[in-house]
Amino acid sequence: MSDPDAPTPTEREEIEKLFRLYLDARQTLPAIGHYVGYGWGNLPNPLSGLWLPYSQMFEEFSREISNTINDFTNGVRSLAAWDQAIDGLSDEAKLRAVHTFIDVVATSAMGMPFVVRSRFLFAAAHLCHQANQVRLGSSWRDDLPLDDAIEMNVADTYGKPWRKYNRFKLALERISDKGFREQSRDFRNAYQHRFSPRFVIGITQLATRISDPETKRIVYGIGSRPAMALSDVVSMLAERLERVYKAFDAFRALVAEMEGEIAKNNSW
């Protein structure tokens, strides 16, 4: 049975036209950010079986972190191209572009700073915990909390013995800080728990329940919030990308410190 909501021939033609505008923009716009690499670890080879959990975790974590950062980079580049592609189009055409292409990319990209931060944190906690066998020797215990309980304080506890950890932590905290939550209108929380701002076209928050700072009474603000312009979204996310790249460099430095100690203790 065919999809009853599939585009009509006319709608399909309009969608194809929009995508061609996007492809043209993607060809001509200067690239935002850069793609990060893979396969940069330097563990000893051969490696003692003691370090098998570390090596397997590192192989997965490093690959998936690079995938996530590159997805984020590609998302921001796509949004920059869409910003140019829809410039000057009618509201109807913009709405079609948002519905068909932009919404899913923009929604994913707005959550990426939090995703990247969480994946870095998770990877660092596990790798530092395993590498602490070098520092603690026979007193090491496999006492890392289970995965769903790993938060920043856990990573801090197991990262403490490593000189490069603090630089990594500071870089991590700057990815999705209070400034980003304010800039983004707390988009991630609003999207997951309330109603988030629209992109390009549309209004939200017609009535907002707030506490009056002077009287402390509950009042209702009547009005609206306009949609987020793609140019603003791209500028905001491009800044976060640069912070992600710095965190990636700090993560690599932390891993290199651990690899150096593992190489000294690679006994059979």
Secondary structure, DSSP 8 states (H G I E B T S, - for coil): ---TTS--HHHHHHHHHHHHHHHHHHHHS---S----S------SS--GGGHHHHHHHHHHHHHHHHHHHHHHHHHHHHHHHHHHTTT--HHHHHHHIIIIIHHHHHHHHHHHHHHHHHHHHHHHHHHHHHHHHHHGGG-------GGG--HHHHHHHHTT-TTHHHHHHHHHTTT-HHHHHHTTTHHHHHHHS----BSS-EE-SEEEEE-TTT--EEEEE--EE-B-HHHHHHHHHHHHHHHHHHHHHHHHHHHHHHHHHHHT---
